[in-house]
């Protein structure tokens, strides 16, 4: 969509509506749990919209340096995600073969922290 509300604003509005208007009215434990799952999913979506692209770019850049790839990073988000998947697969093969590039642990720690920023920021505090 080109106008407001944008995708992040829509996700936030729906999350807040469910959280403040719908959830307090739910007595059924199963339905309440499902509403909480929806609230959490919308929170993840909000963070993905706000932070996802720069974090994927940072992961791909880190992987490329770690693996010695000099080709330029893609601009398109889906291309970046494909590149991240390919480079992660390459790193996994090296690790399985026992040929672990120097800096792998630092890369993995930073990448996991970035993924927690999206999926569950509260766990990031425990992670550190």
N, CA, C and O atoms as a GROMACS GRO file, in nm:
protein
  512
    1UNK      N    1   0.084  -0.117   0.000
    1UNK     CA    2   0.000   0.000   0.000
    1UNK      C    3   0.089   0.124   0.000
    1UNK      O    4   0.195   0.124   0.062
    2UNK      N    5   0.048   0.226  -0.067
    2UNK     CA    6   0.130   0.345  -0.080
    2UNK      C    7   0.095   0.453   0.020
    2UNK      O    8   0.176   0.541   0.048
    3UNK      N    9  -0.024   0.448   0.075
    3UNK     CA   10  -0.068   0.552   0.167
    3UNK      C   11  -0.072   0.497   0.309
    3UNK      O   12  -0.033   0.383   0.335
    4UNK      N   13  -0.119   0.580   0.398
    4UNK     CA   14  -0.133   0.538   0.536
    4UNK      C   15  -0.273   0.486   0.558
    4UNK      O   16  -0.367   0.536   0.496
    5UNK      N   17  -0.291   0.391   0.641
    5UNK     CA   18  -0.189   0.329   0.724
    5UNK      C   19  -0.101   0.234   0.643
    5UNK      O   20  -0.147   0.167   0.551
    6UNK      N   21   0.027   0.231   0.679
    6UNK     CA   22   0.118   0.137   0.612
    6UNK      C   23   0.108   0.001   0.680
    6UNK      O   24   0.032  -0.015   0.776
    7UNK      N   25   0.182  -0.096   0.632
    7UNK     CA   26   0.172  -0.233   0.683
    7UNK      C   27   0.204  -0.241   0.833
    7UNK      O   28   0.135  -0.312   0.906
    8UNK      N   29   0.306  -0.169   0.878
    8UNK     CA   30   0.342  -0.173   1.020
    8UNK      C   31   0.231  -0.113   1.105
    8UNK      O   32   0.199  -0.165   1.212
    9UNK      N   33   0.172  -0.005   1.058
    9UNK     CA   34   0.064   0.059   1.133
    9UNK      C   35  -0.061  -0.030   1.139
    9UNK      O   36  -0.129  -0.036   1.241
   10UNK      N   37  -0.089  -0.099   1.029
   10UNK     CA   38  -0.202  -0.191   1.027
   10UNK      C   39  -0.180  -0.306   1.125
   10UNK      O   40  -0.270  -0.341   1.202
   11UNK      N   41  -0.062  -0.364   1.123
   11UNK     CA   42  -0.031  -0.475   1.215
   11UNK      C   43  -0.043  -0.428   1.359
   11UNK      O   44  -0.098  -0.499   1.443
   12UNK      N   45   0.008  -0.310   1.388
   12UNK     CA   46   0.001  -0.256   1.523
   12UNK      C   47  -0.144  -0.232   1.565
   12UNK      O   48  -0.183  -0.266   1.677
   13UNK      N   49  -0.224  -0.176   1.477
   13UNK     CA   50  -0.365  -0.149   1.509
   13UNK      C   51  -0.441  -0.278   1.537
   13UNK      O   52  -0.519  -0.284   1.632
   14UNK      N   53  -0.420  -0.380   1.456
   14UNK     CA   54  -0.489  -0.507   1.477
   14UNK      C   55  -0.442  -0.571   1.608
   14UNK      O   56  -0.524  -0.620   1.685
   15UNK      N   57  -0.311  -0.570   1.633
   15UNK     CA   58  -0.258  -0.626   1.757
   15UNK      C   59  -0.318  -0.555   1.878
   15UNK      O   60  -0.364  -0.620   1.972
   16UNK      N   61  -0.317  -0.423   1.875
   16UNK     CA   62  -0.371  -0.347   1.989
   16UNK      C   63  -0.520  -0.371   2.007
   16UNK      O   64  -0.568  -0.379   2.121
   17UNK      N   65  -0.595  -0.384   1.898
   17UNK     CA   66  -0.738  -0.412   1.907
   17UNK      C   67  -0.761  -0.547   1.975
   17UNK      O   68  -0.842  -0.558   2.068
   18UNK      N   69  -0.691  -0.649   1.930
   18UNK     CA   70  -0.708  -0.782   1.990
   18UNK      C   71  -0.667  -0.779   2.137
   18UNK      O   72  -0.735  -0.836   2.222
   19UNK      N   73  -0.557  -0.713   2.164
   19UNK     CA   74  -0.503  -0.708   2.300
   19UNK      C   75  -0.595  -0.633   2.397
   19UNK      O   76  -0.616  -0.678   2.509
   20UNK      N   77  -0.647  -0.520   2.354
   20UNK     CA   78  -0.722  -0.434   2.447
   20UNK      C   79  -0.873  -0.452   2.442
   20UNK      O   80  -0.940  -0.433   2.543
   21UNK      N   81  -0.927  -0.489   2.325
   21UNK     CA   82  -1.072  -0.498   2.311
   21UNK      C   83  -1.124  -0.642   2.312
   21UNK      O   84  -1.227  -0.671   2.372
   22UNK      N   85  -1.052  -0.732   2.245
   22UNK     CA   86  -1.101  -0.869   2.229
   22UNK      C   87  -1.057  -0.958   2.345
   22UNK      O   88  -1.140  -1.023   2.408
   23UNK      N   89  -0.930  -0.960   2.374
   23UNK     CA   90  -0.875  -1.051   2.475
   23UNK      C   91  -0.945  -1.039   2.611
   23UNK      O   92  -0.977  -1.141   2.671
   24UNK      N   93  -0.969  -0.918   2.661
   24UNK     CA   94  -1.036  -0.909   2.792
   24UNK      C   95  -1.177  -0.970   2.794
   24UNK      O   96  -1.228  -1.001   2.902
   25UNK      N   97  -1.239  -0.987   2.678
   25UNK     CA   98  -1.374  -1.042   2.670
   25UNK      C   99  -1.378  -1.193   2.656
   25UNK      O  100  -1.486  -1.252   2.657
   26UNK      N  101  -1.262  -1.257   2.643
   26UNK     CA  102  -1.258  -1.401   2.615
   26UNK      C  103  -1.245  -1.479   2.745
   26UNK      O  104  -1.153  -1.458   2.824
   27UNK      N  105  -1.340  -1.571   2.765
   27UNK     CA  106  -1.338  -1.659   2.883
   27UNK      C  107  -1.286  -1.798   2.849
   27UNK      O  108  -1.227  -1.866   2.934
   28UNK      N  109  -1.309  -1.842   2.726
   28UNK     CA  110  -1.269  -1.976   2.684
   28UNK      C  111  -1.116  -1.984   2.681
   28UNK      O  112  -1.053  -1.910   2.606
   29UNK      N  113  -1.054  -2.074   2.762
   29UNK     CA  114  -0.908  -2.081   2.768
   29UNK      C  115  -0.841  -2.110   2.634
   29UNK      O  116  -0.736  -2.054   2.603
   30UNK      N  117  -0.903  -2.197   2.554
   30UNK     CA  118  -0.844  -2.230   2.423
   30UNK      C  119  -0.845  -2.108   2.331
   30UNK      O  120  -0.745  -2.078   2.265
   31UNK      N  121  -0.957  -2.038   2.327
   31UNK     CA  122  -0.969  -1.920   2.243
   31UNK      C  123  -0.878  -1.807   2.295
   31UNK      O  124  -0.820  -1.733   2.215
   32UNK      N  125  -0.866  -1.795   2.426
   32UNK     CA  126  -0.778  -1.695   2.485
   32UNK      C  127  -0.633  -1.723   2.444
   32UNK      O  128  -0.559  -1.631   2.407
   33UNK      N  129  -0.592  -1.850   2.452
   33UNK     CA  130  -0.457  -1.888   2.410
   33UNK      C  131  -0.434  -1.852   2.263
   33UNK      O  132  -0.330  -1.798   2.227
   34UNK      N  133  -0.532  -1.883   2.179
   34UNK     CA  134  -0.518  -1.853   2.036
   34UNK      C  135  -0.510  -1.703   2.011
   34UNK      O  136  -0.439  -1.659   1.921
   35UNK      N  137  -0.582  -1.624   2.089
   35UNK     CA  138  -0.574  -1.478   2.076
   35UNK      C  139  -0.435  -1.429   2.117
   35UNK      O  140  -0.379  -1.340   2.054
   36UNK      N  141  -0.380  -1.488   2.223
   36UNK     CA  142  -0.244  -1.451   2.265
   36UNK      C  143  -0.141  -1.488   2.158
   36UNK      O  144  -0.045  -1.414   2.136
   37UNK      N  145  -0.160  -1.602   2.093
   37UNK     CA  146  -0.072  -1.642   1.983
   37UNK      C  147  -0.082  -1.540   1.869
   37UNK      O  148   0.019  -1.503   1.810
   38UNK      N  149  -0.204  -1.496   1.839
   38UNK     CA  150  -0.223  -1.396   1.732
   38UNK      C  151  -0.156  -1.265   1.769
   38UNK      O  152  -0.093  -1.201   1.684
   39UNK      N  153  -0.170  -1.223   1.894
   39UNK     CA  154  -0.105  -1.100   1.940
   39UNK      C  155   0.046  -1.112   1.925
   39UNK      O  156   0.111  -1.020   1.876
   40UNK      N  157   0.101  -1.224   1.966
   40UNK     CA  158   0.245  -1.246   1.954
   40UNK      C  159   0.288  -1.246   1.807
   40UNK      O  160   0.390  -1.185   1.772
   41UNK      N  161   0.211  -1.313   1.723
   41UNK     CA  162   0.244  -1.316   1.580
   41UNK      C  163   0.242  -1.177   1.518
   41UNK      O  164   0.328  -1.145   1.436
   42UNK      N  165   0.147  -1.096   1.556
   42UNK     CA  166   0.142  -0.959   1.503
   42UNK      C  167   0.259  -0.876   1.556
   42UNK      O  168   0.310  -0.790   1.484
   43UNK      N  169   0.301  -0.899   1.679
   43UNK     CA  170   0.419  -0.831   1.732
   43UNK      C  171   0.544  -0.867   1.654
   43UNK      O  172   0.627  -0.781   1.624
   44UNK      N  173   0.557  -0.995   1.621
   44UNK     CA  174   0.670  -1.040   1.539
   44UNK      C  175   0.665  -0.972   1.403
   44UNK      O  176   0.766  -0.924   1.352
   45UNK      N  177   0.546  -0.967   1.344
   45UNK     CA  178   0.530  -0.902   1.214
   45UNK      C  179   0.569  -0.755   1.220
   45UNK      O  180   0.636  -0.705   1.130
   46UNK      N  181   0.528  -0.685   1.325
   46UNK     CA  182   0.566  -0.544   1.341
   46UNK      C  183   0.718  -0.528   1.346
   46UNK      O  184   0.774  -0.441   1.280
   47UNK      N  185   0.783  -0.614   1.425
   47UNK     CA  186   0.930  -0.604   1.437
   47UNK      C  187   0.998  -0.644   1.306
   47UNK      O  188   1.100  -0.586   1.270
   48UNK      N  189   0.943  -0.742   1.237
   48UNK     CA  190   1.000  -0.784   1.108
   48UNK      C  191   0.993  -0.670   1.007
   48UNK      O  192   1.088  -0.645   0.934
   49UNK      N  193   0.880  -0.600   1.004
   49UNK     CA  194   0.865  -0.487   0.913
   49UNK      C  195   0.964  -0.377   0.949
   49UNK      O  196   1.026  -0.317   0.861
   50UNK      N  197   0.978  -0.350   1.078
   50UNK     CA  198   1.065  -0.240   1.123
   50UNK      C  199   1.213  -0.273   1.113
   50UNK      O  200   1.293  -0.186   1.079
   51UNK      N  201   1.251  -0.397   1.144
   51UNK     CA  202   1.393  -0.430   1.157
   51UNK      C  203   1.445  -0.534   1.059
   51UNK      O  204   1.566  -0.548   1.043
   52UNK      N  205   1.356  -0.605   0.994
   52UNK     CA  206   1.396  -0.723   0.917
   52UNK      C  207   1.499  -0.700   0.809
   52UNK      O  208   1.600  -0.771   0.804
   53UNK      N  209   1.476  -0.605   0.723
   53UNK     CA  210   1.566  -0.585   0.609
   53UNK      C  211   1.709  -0.552   0.653
   53UNK      O  212   1.802  -0.616   0.604
   54UNK      N  213   1.730  -0.457   0.744
   54UNK     CA  214   1.868  -0.429   0.784
   54UNK      C  215   1.935  -0.549   0.854
   54UNK      O  216   2.056  -0.569   0.841
   55UNK      N  217   1.857  -0.627   0.929
   55UNK     CA  218   1.916  -0.742   0.997
   55UNK      C  219   1.953  -0.853   0.899
   55UNK      O  220   2.057  -0.917   0.915
   56UNK      N  221   1.870  -0.875   0.798
   56UNK     CA  222   1.905  -0.975   0.696
   56UNK      C  223   2.028  -0.928   0.619
   56UNK      O  224   2.117  -1.007   0.590
   57UNK      N  225   2.033  -0.800   0.587
   57UNK     CA  226   2.149  -0.744   0.516
   57UNK      C  227   2.276  -0.763   0.601
   57UNK      O  228   2.380  -0.801   0.549
   58UNK      N  229   2.265  -0.737   0.732
   58UNK     CA  230   2.380  -0.753   0.820
   58UNK      C  231   2.424  -0.900   0.825
   58UNK      O  232   2.544  -0.928   0.824
   59UNK      N  233   2.328  -0.992   0.831
   59UNK     CA  234   2.362  -1.134   0.833
   59UNK      C  235   2.433  -1.176   0.705
   59UNK      O  236   2.535  -1.246   0.709
   60UNK      N  237   2.380  -1.134   0.590
   60UNK     CA  238   2.440  -1.171   0.462
   60UNK      C  239   2.580  -1.111   0.450
   60UNK      O  240   2.673  -1.179   0.405
   61UNK      N  241   2.596  -0.987   0.490
   61UNK     CA  242   2.727  -0.923   0.486
   61UNK      C  243   2.826  -0.998   0.574
   61UNK      O  244   2.940  -1.022   0.532
   62UNK      N  245   2.785  -1.035   0.694
   62UNK     CA  246   2.872  -1.108   0.785
   62UNK      C  247   2.909  -1.245   0.728
   62UNK      O  248   3.025  -1.286   0.733
   63UNK      N  249   2.810  -1.316   0.675
   63UNK     CA  250   2.837  -1.447   0.614
   63UNK      C  251   2.931  -1.435   0.496
   63UNK      O  252   3.024  -1.515   0.481
   64UNK      N  253   2.908  -1.336   0.412
   64UNK     CA  254   2.993  -1.319   0.293
   64UNK      C  255   3.138  -1.295   0.334
   64UNK      O  256   3.229  -1.353   0.277
   65UNK      N  257   3.159  -1.208   0.434
   65UNK     CA  258   3.296  -1.182   0.480
   65UNK      C  259   3.356  -1.308   0.543
   65UNK      O  260   3.472  -1.340   0.518
   66UNK      N  261   3.278  -1.378   0.623
   66UNK     CA  262   3.324  -1.499   0.690
   66UNK      C  263   3.367  -1.605   0.589
   66UNK      O  264   3.465  -1.676   0.610
   67UNK      N  265   3.292  -1.616   0.479
   67UNK     CA  266   3.316  -1.720   0.379
   67UNK      C  267   3.403  -1.672   0.263
   67UNK      O  268   3.432  -1.749   0.172
   68UNK      N  269   3.445  -1.546   0.265
   68UNK     CA  270   3.533  -1.494   0.162
   68UNK      C  271   3.466  -1.462   0.031
   68UNK      O  272   3.530  -1.470  -0.074
   69UNK      N  273   3.339  -1.428   0.032
   69UNK     CA  274   3.267  -1.389  -0.089
   69UNK      C  275   3.272  -1.237  -0.104
   69UNK      O  276   3.244  -1.164  -0.010
   70UNK      N  277   3.308  -1.192  -0.222
   70UNK     CA  278   3.323  -1.048  -0.245
   70UNK      C  279   3.211  -0.990  -0.332
   70UNK      O  280   3.208  -0.869  -0.355
   71UNK      N  281   3.120  -1.076  -0.381
   71UNK     CA  282   3.016  -1.024  -0.471
   71UNK      C  283   2.923  -0.929  -0.394
   71UNK      O  284   2.902  -0.945  -0.274
   72UNK      N  285   2.868  -0.830  -0.464
   72UNK     CA  286   2.783  -0.730  -0.399
   72UNK      C  287   2.654  -0.791  -0.343
   72UNK      O  288   2.605  -0.892  -0.393
   73UNK      N  289   2.604  -0.728  -0.239
   73UNK     CA  290   2.480  -0.777  -0.177
   73UNK      C  291   2.361  -0.739  -0.264
   73UNK      O  292   2.357  -0.630  -0.321
   74UNK      N  293   2.263  -0.828  -0.273
   74UNK     CA  294   2.141  -0.794  -0.348
   74UNK      C  295   2.065  -0.680  -0.279
   74UNK      O  296   2.076  -0.663  -0.158
   75UNK      N  297   1.991  -0.606  -0.354
   75UNK     CA  298   1.908  -0.499  -0.300
   75UNK      C  299   1.771  -0.550  -0.257
   75UNK      O  300   1.716  -0.506  -0.157
   76UNK      N  301   1.717  -0.643  -0.334
   76UNK     CA  302   1.584  -0.698  -0.310
   76UNK      C  303   1.583  -0.787  -0.185
   76UNK      O  304   1.673  -0.869  -0.167
   77UNK      N  305   1.483  -0.770  -0.099
   77UNK     CA  306   1.476  -0.846   0.026
   77UNK      C  307   1.468  -0.996   0.003
   77UNK      O  308   1.536  -1.072   0.072
   78UNK      N  309   1.388  -1.040  -0.092
   78UNK     CA  310   1.377  -1.184  -0.119
   78UNK      C  311   1.510  -1.240  -0.170
   78UNK      O  312   1.547  -1.352  -0.134
   79UNK      N  313   1.581  -1.163  -0.252
   79UNK     CA  314   1.713  -1.207  -0.298
   79UNK      C  315   1.811  -1.214  -0.182
   79UNK      O  316   1.894  -1.305  -0.174
   80UNK      N  317   1.802  -1.117  -0.091
   80UNK     CA  318   1.887  -1.119   0.029
   80UNK      C  319   1.860  -1.243   0.112
   80UNK      O  320   1.952  -1.307   0.162
   81UNK      N  321   1.732  -1.276   0.129
   81UNK     CA  322   1.696  -1.395   0.208
   81UNK      C  323   1.746  -1.523   0.142
   81UNK      O  324   1.793  -1.614   0.210
   82UNK      N  325   1.736  -1.529   0.009
   82UNK     CA  326   1.790  -1.646  -0.062
   82UNK      C  327   1.941  -1.655  -0.044
   82UNK      O  328   1.996  -1.763  -0.022
   83UNK      N  329   2.008  -1.540  -0.053
   83UNK     CA  330   2.154  -1.538  -0.034
   83UNK      C  331   2.189  -1.582   0.108
   83UNK      O  332   2.283  -1.659   0.127
   84UNK      N  333   2.114  -1.535   0.206
   84UNK     CA  334   2.139  -1.577   0.345
   84UNK      C  335   2.123  -1.728   0.358
   84UNK      O  336   2.205  -1.793   0.423
   85UNK      N  337   2.020  -1.783   0.298
   85UNK     CA  338   1.998  -1.927   0.304
   85UNK      C  339   2.113  -2.004   0.239
   85UNK      O  340   2.163  -2.102   0.294
   86UNK      N  341   2.155  -1.959   0.121
   86UNK     CA  342   2.266  -2.025   0.051
   86UNK      C  343   2.395  -2.017   0.132
   86UNK      O  344   2.466  -2.116   0.145
   87UNK      N  345   2.425  -1.900   0.186
   87UNK     CA  346   2.548  -1.883   0.262
   87UNK      C  347   2.544  -1.959   0.394
   87UNK      O  348   2.646  -2.013   0.437
   88UNK      N  349   2.429  -1.965   0.457
   88UNK     CA  350   2.415  -2.044   0.580
   88UNK      C  351   2.435  -2.192   0.551
   88UNK      O  352   2.495  -2.264   0.631
   89UNK      N  353   2.384  -2.237   0.437
   89UNK     CA  354   2.403  -2.377   0.398
   89UNK      C  355   2.552  -2.404   0.375
   89UNK      O  356   2.603  -2.509   0.416
   90UNK      N  357   2.620  -2.311   0.311
   90UNK     CA  358   2.764  -2.326   0.287
   90UNK      C  359   2.840  -2.330   0.420
   90UNK      O  360   2.929  -2.414   0.438
   91UNK      N  361   2.806  -2.242   0.512
   91UNK     CA  362   2.873  -2.242   0.643
   91UNK      C  363   2.846  -2.371   0.718
   91UNK      O  364   2.936  -2.426   0.781
   92UNK      N  365   2.723  -2.420   0.713
   92UNK     CA  366   2.689  -2.546   0.781
   92UNK      C  367   2.772  -2.662   0.727
   92UNK      O  368   2.818  -2.747   0.803
   93UNK      N  369   2.790  -2.666   0.596
   93UNK     CA  370   2.871  -2.773   0.536
   93UNK      C  371   3.016  -2.764   0.584
   93UNK      O  372   3.078  -2.867   0.612
   94UNK      N  373   3.069  -2.644   0.592
   94UNK     CA  374   3.206  -2.627   0.643
   94UNK      C  375   3.217  -2.672   0.788
   94UNK      O  376   3.312  -2.740   0.825
   95UNK      N  377   3.120  -2.634   0.868
   95UNK     CA  378   3.122  -2.673   1.009
   95UNK      C  379   3.114  -2.825   1.022
   95UNK      O  380   3.188  -2.885   1.100
   96UNK      N  381   3.025  -2.887   0.945
   96UNK     CA  382   3.012  -3.034   0.949
   96UNK      C  383   3.141  -3.103   0.907
   96UNK      O  384   3.174  -3.210   0.958
   97UNK      N  385   3.214  -3.041   0.816
   97UNK     CA  386   3.340  -3.099   0.768
   97UNK      C  387   3.455  -3.069   0.863
   97UNK      O  388   3.567  -3.117   0.844
   98UNK      N  389   3.428  -2.989   0.968
   98UNK     CA  390   3.533  -2.955   1.063
   98UNK      C  391   3.621  -2.841   1.018
   98UNK      O  392   3.724  -2.814   1.081
   99UNK      N  393   3.583  -2.773   0.913
   99UNK     CA  394   3.661  -2.661   0.858
   99UNK      C  395   3.591  -2.530   0.896
   99UNK      O  396   3.532  -2.462   0.811
  100UNK      N  397   3.598  -2.496   1.023
  100UNK     CA  398   3.522  -2.382   1.077
  100UNK      C  399   3.601  -2.253   1.056
  100UNK      O  400   3.711  -2.238   1.109
  101UNK      N  401   3.544  -2.160   0.979
  101UNK     CA  402   3.614  -2.034   0.955
  101UNK      C  403   3.632  -1.956   1.085
  101UNK      O  404   3.546  -1.958   1.173
  102UNK      N  405   3.745  -1.887   1.096
  102UNK     CA  406   3.770  -1.802   1.212
  102UNK      C  407   3.664  -1.692   1.216
  102UNK      O  408   3.636  -1.630   1.114
  103UNK      N  409   3.608  -1.668   1.331
  103UNK     CA  410   3.504  -1.568   1.346
  103UNK      C  411   3.364  -1.625   1.341
  103UNK      O  412   3.267  -1.550   1.351
  104UNK      N  413   3.352  -1.756   1.325
  104UNK     CA  414   3.220  -1.819   1.314
  104UNK      C  415   3.138  -1.800   1.441
  104UNK      O  416   3.019  -1.767   1.434
  105UNK      N  417   3.198  -1.821   1.557
  105UNK     CA  418   3.124  -1.808   1.682
  105UNK      C  419   3.070  -1.665   1.699
  105UNK      O  420   2.955  -1.647   1.736
  106UNK      N  421   3.153  -1.566   1.673
  106UNK     CA  422   3.108  -1.427   1.685
  106UNK      C  423   2.993  -1.399   1.588
  106UNK      O  424   2.896  -1.333   1.623
  107UNK      N  425   3.006  -1.450   1.466
  107UNK     CA  426   2.899  -1.433   1.367
  107UNK      C  427   2.770  -1.497   1.417
  107UNK      O  428   2.664  -1.435   1.410
  108UNK      N  429   2.778  -1.619   1.466
  108UNK     CA  430   2.659  -1.690   1.511
  108UNK      C  431   2.594  -1.621   1.631
  108UNK      O  432   2.471  -1.611   1.638
  109UNK      N  433   2.674  -1.574   1.725
  109UNK     CA  434   2.619  -1.504   1.840
  109UNK      C  435   2.546  -1.376   1.798
  109UNK      O  436   2.436  -1.348   1.848
  110UNK      N  437   2.605  -1.301   1.708
  110UNK     CA  438   2.542  -1.178   1.660
  110UNK      C  439   2.414  -1.208   1.582
  110UNK      O  440   2.315  -1.137   1.596
  111UNK      N  441   2.417  -1.312   1.501
  111UNK     CA  442   2.300  -1.348   1.420
  111UNK      C  443   2.185  -1.396   1.507
  111UNK      O  444   2.070  -1.360   1.484
  112UNK      N  445   2.216  -1.477   1.608
  112UNK     CA  446   2.111  -1.523   1.699
  112UNK      C  447   2.051  -1.404   1.774
  112UNK      O  448   1.929  -1.397   1.791
  113UNK      N  449   2.134  -1.311   1.818
  113UNK     CA  450   2.083  -1.191   1.886
  113UNK      C  451   1.990  -1.113   1.794
  113UNK      O  452   1.884  -1.067   1.838
  114UNK      N  453   2.027  -1.098   1.668
  114UNK     CA  454   1.942  -1.026   1.573
  114UNK      C  455   1.809  -1.100   1.551
  114UNK      O  456   1.704  -1.036   1.542
  115UNK      N  457   1.814  -1.231   1.543
  115UNK     CA  458   1.690  -1.308   1.524
  115UNK      C  459   1.599  -1.296   1.646
  115UNK      O  460   1.477  -1.290   1.632
  116UNK      N  461   1.659  -1.291   1.766
  116UNK     CA  462   1.579  -1.271   1.886
  116UNK      C  463   1.517  -1.132   1.891
  116UNK      O  464   1.409  -1.114   1.946
  117UNK      N  465   1.585  -1.032   1.834
  117UNK     CA  466   1.528  -0.897   1.827
  117UNK      C  467   1.393  -0.897   1.754
  117UNK      O  468   1.305  -0.816   1.784
  118UNK      N  469   1.378  -0.988   1.660
  118UNK     CA  470   1.254  -1.001   1.584
  118UNK      C  471   1.157  -1.096   1.655
  118UNK      O  472   1.043  -1.059   1.683
  119UNK      N  473   1.203  -1.216   1.684
  119UNK     CA  474   1.114  -1.321   1.732
  119UNK      C  475   1.069  -1.302   1.876
  119UNK      O  476   0.953  -1.325   1.909
  120UNK      N  477   1.160  -1.260   1.962
  120UNK     CA  478   1.126  -1.252   2.105
  120UNK      C  479   1.228  -1.165   2.178
  120UNK      O  480   1.319  -1.218   2.241
  121UNK      N  481   1.213  -1.034   2.170
  121UNK     CA  482   1.311  -0.944   2.231
  121UNK      C  483   1.332  -0.965   2.381
  121UNK      O  484   1.440  -0.939   2.433
  122UNK      N  485   1.228  -1.014   2.450
  122UNK     CA  486   1.245  -1.039   2.594
  122UNK      C  487   1.351  -1.146   2.621
  122UNK      O  488   1.422  -1.139   2.721
  123UNK      N  489   1.361  -1.245   2.532
  123UNK     CA  490   1.462  -1.349   2.549
  123UNK      C  491   1.602  -1.297   2.524
  123UNK      O  492   1.699  -1.356   2.572
  124UNK      N  493   1.614  -1.189   2.451
  124UNK     CA  494   1.744  -1.130   2.425
  124UNK      C  495   1.812  -1.088   2.555
  124UNK      O  496   1.934  -1.100   2.569
  125UNK      N  497   1.733  -1.039   2.651
  125UNK     CA  498   1.789  -1.001   2.780
  125UNK      C  499   1.849  -1.121   2.851
  125UNK      O  500   1.955  -1.109   2.912
  126UNK      N  501   1.783  -1.236   2.843
  126UNK     CA  502   1.834  -1.360   2.905
  126UNK      C  503   1.956  -1.414   2.831
  126UNK      O  504   2.044  -1.476   2.890
  127UNK      N  505   1.959  -1.388   2.702
  127UNK     CA  506   2.063  -1.440   2.613
  127UNK      C  507   2.198  -1.379   2.643
  127UNK      O  508   2.301  -1.445   2.629
  128UNK      N  509   2.199  -1.255   2.684
  128UNK     CA  510   2.326  -1.183   2.707
  128UNK      C  511   2.393  -1.225   2.831
  128UNK      O  512   2.500  -1.173   2.863
   0.00000   0.00000   0.00000
